[in-house]
Amino acid sequence: MGWESTQPSMLRRMGEVDNRAAWRDFDHQYGYLIISYCRSCGFQATDAEDIRQIVMINLVGCMASFQYKPSRGRFRDYLRTVTRHAISRYVKQRLDRAILFDNSLLDTLDNQESLLDTQWERAWVRHHYRHALDELRRVCTPKTLDVFDRLVAGDPVKHVALMFSMSADAVRRVQQRIRDRLRLIIAVQIQLEDTANTHDKI
């Protein structure tokens, strides 16, 4: 499902708690972002998945009163706050049961808010890049994508040109065309995402 067909209408539909399709769409678009962020903060994969579940449970209650008011802020900032609250809740539950975490992880969560914000921004950028690539894969030829993948992997232009029987200039044109399309797709994603927000307490 394309980004434009689900943003911000997906968020509105999530106000219907029994609308399973909307919640599946949300999990498809944002579940990996939450997990990626938790992993970048130092959590193990199983911990990150548990936190994702807490985020989803928290959102069930919040989205019932979701309102479409762009003036109140960006949805990504709201989701970051929900995720940070879920992390705090998860850590507290584990510590209450005497399940220990790595001390460096606890120090980061307690004392390095700016680092956590930076990690969120990085995860959010990767999140949009991944979805933009998914959209491109639906419309670009396999050869074009293969060329771009090799360039992203670090192969020199001349090497890629030989690999695909193309001129170096043709390879550079593919690279620039894909970059331009990615920028456009990501800009649309961000615009649509930033038109949706919610301002209820978590």
Protein Blocks (a to p, Z undefined) as FASTA:
>chain_A
ZZklmccklmmmmmmmklmklmmmmmmmmmmmmmmmmmmnopafklmmmmmmmmmmmmmm
mmmmgccdfknocfklmmmmmmmmmmmmmmmmmmmnopacdfklmmmmmmmmmlmmmmmm
mmmmmmmmmmmmmmmmmmmcfklmmmmmmmmnopafklmmmmnopafklmmmmmmmmmmm
mmmmmmmmmmmmmmgccfbdZZ
